[in-house]
Amino acid sequence: MAGVSGILIAPVNTIFYDSGFLIGLKAFVGAIVGGMTSYPGAALGAFGVGILESFASFQSSTLKDVIVFSLLIPVLLWRSLASQHSEEEVEE
């Protein structure tokens, strides 16, 4: 899958030593949004992040990365508040 992604992205981007860093960060955001417990959920999350990025580039092309990465904060807050926390007992 990484090889196919590289073939598809190569004609669009120029090659630098950190070429895949921004793409990897956006993939991480997609995996967090979709849930890291399942591959289909992560793929759907990455698809959603791609759709958000394409619509964000129409609104403000200079802030499209900021819009994508700012999606991460409410998702992490929501997942943290929605999860069940248990208090640990400290043994002395």
C-alpha positions as CSV (number, residue, x, y, z in Angstrom):
1,M,0.0,0.0,0.0
2,A,2.9,2.4,0.7
3,G,4.4,1.6,-2.6
4,V,1.2,2.4,-4.5
5,S,0.8,5.6,-2.4
6,G,4.4,6.6,-3.4
7,I,3.7,6.0,-7.1
8,L,0.5,8.1,-6.9
9,I,2.0,11.0,-5.0
10,A,5.4,11.2,-6.9
11,P,4.2,13.1,-9.9
12,V,2.5,15.8,-7.8
13,N,5.3,16.5,-5.2
14,T,8.9,17.3,-5.6
15,I,11.4,15.0,-3.7
16,F,13.1,16.3,-0.6
17,Y,14.6,14.6,2.4
18,D,11.4,15.2,4.4
19,S,8.9,14.7,1.6
20,G,6.7,12.2,3.3
21,F,6.7,13.9,6.7
22,L,3.6,16.1,6.1
23,I,1.8,13.2,4.4
24,G,2.6,11.0,7.3
25,L,1.3,13.5,9.8
26,K,-2.0,13.8,7.9
27,A,-2.2,10.0,7.8
28,F,-1.7,10.0,11.6
29,V,-4.6,12.4,12.0
30,G,-6.7,10.2,9.8
31,A,-5.9,7.2,11.9
32,I,-6.7,9.0,15.1
33,V,-10.0,10.3,13.7
34,G,-11.0,6.8,12.4
35,G,-9.8,4.9,15.4
36,M,-6.6,3.0,15.6
37,T,-8.3,-0.3,16.5
38,S,-9.4,-1.2,13.0
39,Y,-7.9,-0.8,9.5
40,P,-11.3,0.0,7.9
41,G,-12.0,2.7,10.5
42,A,-8.5,4.2,9.9
43,A,-9.0,4.2,6.2
44,L,-12.4,5.9,6.5
45,G,-10.8,8.5,8.9
46,A,-8.1,9.2,6.4
47,F,-10.7,9.5,3.6
48,G,-12.5,12.0,5.8
49,V,-9.4,14.0,6.5
50,G,-8.7,14.1,2.7
51,I,-12.2,15.4,2.0
52,L,-11.7,18.0,4.7
53,E,-8.4,19.1,3.3
54,S,-9.8,19.4,-0.2
55,F,-12.7,21.6,1.0
56,A,-10.3,23.6,3.2
57,S,-8.1,24.3,0.2
58,F,-11.1,26.0,-1.4
59,Q,-11.7,28.2,1.6
60,S,-8.1,29.2,2.4
61,S,-5.3,27.5,0.7
62,T,-2.7,28.9,3.1
63,L,-4.5,27.5,6.2
64,K,-5.5,24.1,4.9
65,D,-2.8,22.3,7.0
66,V,-3.9,24.2,10.1
67,I,-7.5,23.3,9.5
68,V,-6.6,19.6,9.1
69,F,-4.4,19.5,12.2
70,S,-6.8,21.5,14.3
71,L,-9.3,18.6,13.7
72,L,-7.1,16.5,15.9
73,I,-7.7,18.5,19.1
74,P,-11.5,18.1,19.4
75,V,-11.3,14.5,18.4
76,L,-8.8,13.7,21.1
77,L,-10.8,15.7,23.7
78,W,-14.0,13.8,22.7
79,R,-12.3,10.4,22.9
80,S,-10.7,11.3,26.3
81,L,-14.0,12.4,27.8
82,A,-16.0,9.6,26.3
83,S,-13.8,6.8,27.5
84,Q,-14.3,5.1,30.9
85,H,-11.7,6.0,33.4
86,S,-11.0,3.8,36.4
87,E,-9.3,5.0,39.5
88,E,-6.2,3.0,40.5
89,E,-5.7,2.1,44.1
90,V,-2.3,2.9,45.4
91,E,-0.9,0.2,47.7
92,E,1.5,1.4,50.5
